Amino acid sequence: MAFRQGTLDSTYVEVDGLRIHARVSVDPVPAGRPTVVLVHGLAVSSAYMIPTARMFAPHYRVYSPDLPGFGRSDRPDYVLDIDELAEALCRYLDTVGVQRATIIANSLGCQITAEFALRYPERFDRAIMIGPTMDRHARVLWKQVLRLAHDGLREPWSQLVVVGFDYLRTGIHRTVQTALYGLAHHLEEAVACINAPIMIVRGTHDPIAPQRWCEELAAAAPQGQLVVIPQSAHT
């Protein structure tokens, strides 16, 4: 059964002196529906989240920003860490007038989302964390690189093209430094302090977010839940 897909517009706003790009839904939605914000992962952009954004767009107001340094957004003079990326997300939502949101995050975006929820609980409704990083049992850069390479063998070509283009645009320095910031951040400690519904989602073929790690996150979160999708990789 095919799902109806919504329409997205590319938008730009200025946030703290940086031009921030986002893909935003334009479909009319029923009054009272929550706002959905999509948060991309390491070195990629909102382009990676387009299929998800289009699926939700007919039913919710959707915002999918390129965080500073990624995608079509401006690059800060230095590489932002996880806390700073969470703050940048908040400042973007301030600018576009979003006071409270449900967040759907992928990969490193799960860590950014957790920090946003800790800093601004009054603005955080719930989260779906897809393929959360960084597994505490493999918190070493080379292990994560090997897992990423393994995952690439299972991803659809259409997504690999998007990822490859985004990685080239982001550059090796920003990619590696952001990954190191991610490795220094402990998601399991963050979710344990978030008293809101958190759904952890992983695919059975995802080497980046193994079953044990996702079970630990779901157990650590006060309102955690784990959903496993058969035959799916990191996307």
N, C-alpha and C positions, 0 to 999 in steps of 0.2 A: 504494500500500500504506500503510495507516494504522499508525502506531507506537503502541505502548502508552504511555500517559501516567501518570506517577506522581502521588502526592498530596503537597501542600505544606501545612505548618502555619505560621501567623504566630506568631512567638515574640519575646519581649523579654528582654534581659539588661541589667544595668547595667555599663558600662565606663567607668572613670575619671570617675564621677559623671554620666555621660550614659546615658539609656535608649536602647538600640540595638535597632531592629526588624530582623528577618530572616525570610525564608521558608526553611523547612528541610524536607527530605524526610522522610517517615515510613515509606516502604515498606521491608520487610526486603530486605537485599541480601546476596549471598554474601560469606563471610569473605575477607579479603585484598584486597578491591577498594579502590582509592584513593579518598580523599575529594576531591570536586569543589567548588570555591568559585567563585561567579560574582561578578564585579565590574562594576557598572553604570558608565555614562558620565556626562557633564556634565549636571547639574541634574535627572537622572531618578532612578529608584530601582529596587529589586528588582522592581517591577511590570513594568518593561520587559523583564526577564529571565525572566518566568514561562514563556513557551513553551519556552525552552531548559531551564529547571530541570525542568519536567515531563517533558521528553524523556529527561533523564539520570536522573531520580529512581528509576525501576524497577531501575536497574543500579548506581548509586553513591549513597553518602551525599552529599547536596547541601546546601550552605549558600549563601544569597544575601542578604547583609546590605544594609541601607540605611546607607551611610556617614554619619558625623555631619554634620548639616546638610541631609540629603536624605531624601525619602520620609517615613516615619513616625518616624524617629529624631529625637532631640533636636537642637536647634541650639546649637552652641558660641557663645560670646560674640563670636568673630571667625571669619573665613573661613579654613579650613585650606588650606595649599598642598599640592602633590603629595607632598612628603616626609611631611608631617603626616598626610595621608590614608592613605599607605602604613603609617605607624606605627599609625594608628587601626585599619586592617585587621588588623594583627598583634595588637593588644591584644584585638580582638574574638575572633580565633581562639584566643588564650590563654584567654579567658573560657569559651569553649564546648569547650575541650579538643582542638582540632585541632592536631596537631604538624607535619603535613606535608600538602601538598595539591597537586593539579593545579588550575590556575586558568584559567577561561574569562572573558575580559574583552572589553568592548565600548567602542570610542571612547576617551574620556579614561581609562576604566578600564584601558586598556592601559598608559598611562603610570604609573598607580598600581601596577599589577602589576609593572612593570619595576623600580620603586624598591623594592618589597617583596622581589623576588628578589635585588637587589643587597645589601640590608641583611641578609637572612636566607636565604642560599643553602641552608642545611641544612634549611629548612622548605619549600623550593620544589622540586617535582618537574618540572613542565613547564608550558607555557602555550599556550593558543590565543588569539591576539589578533585580534579581529574589528573591521575598520574602524578601525585605529589612527590616532590624532591625535598631534601636529599636524604636518602636512606641512611640511617645512623649506623648500619652495619657495613657501609661502604663509603664512608665520608672521606674519600681520597680522590683527588682529581683524576688520576689515571684510571681508576676503577670506573668512574663515571663516564669517561671518554670511551672506554671499551663497551660499556652498556649502551651508550648512545649509538655506537657503530653497529652493535648487534640489533638494536631496535630498527635501524635504518633498513635492515634486510626484510622487515615485516611491514613497513609502512607502504601505503599506496603511492605510486609514482607522482600523482597530482600533489600530494602533500610534500613529498621530497623536493619537488621543484620550488614550492613556496619557501620551504625551510632553507634550501640552498641559496636562493636569492636574498633572503633576509640575513643569513649569516654573512654573506659577502658585503652587504650594506652595513651591517653592524661593525664588522672588522674584528680581527683576532684579539687585539688588546682589550676592547670593551667586553667581548665575549668571555675571555679567560678571567678578567678581573671580576666580572659579575658572577661567574661560576664560583670563584673563590669566596666571594661574599656569601653566596648561597651555602657553601660548605661550612662556613663559620656560623650559620644560623641554624638553630635547633627547632625544627617545626614541631616535634613531639612535645616540647615544653610550651610552645605557644598555644597549640590547640587545647592543651589541658586547662588553660586559663580562659577559654572562650565559652561563655555560658549561652550558647545559641546553637541551633541545629547545624551540624556539619555532616554532609554526606561525602564520604571518601569513595572515589570511583577508580577502578583499575581494570585494564584488560588482561585476560589470561596470558597474552603474549607480550606483556610489557616488562622488559628486563630492568627498566629504570625505576619502576615502583613495584617491587616484589610483593607477593602476598603477605609475608610476615610483617614487613614494614607497614603496609596499609592496615593490617589487622591491629597493629600497635597504635597507629594513629586514631583509628576508630574507637579503640578502647580508652585511649587517653582523653579524648574529647568528652566533656560531660553529656553532650547530646549527640554523640557520634553514631554514625551508621556506615557500614561498608556495603558497597554494591560492586559485584564483579561481572564484567561483560565478556562472554565467551568469544574466542577467536579475534580479539581486538588487541592492538598494540598500544603504544604510548599516546596516540591521538584519542 
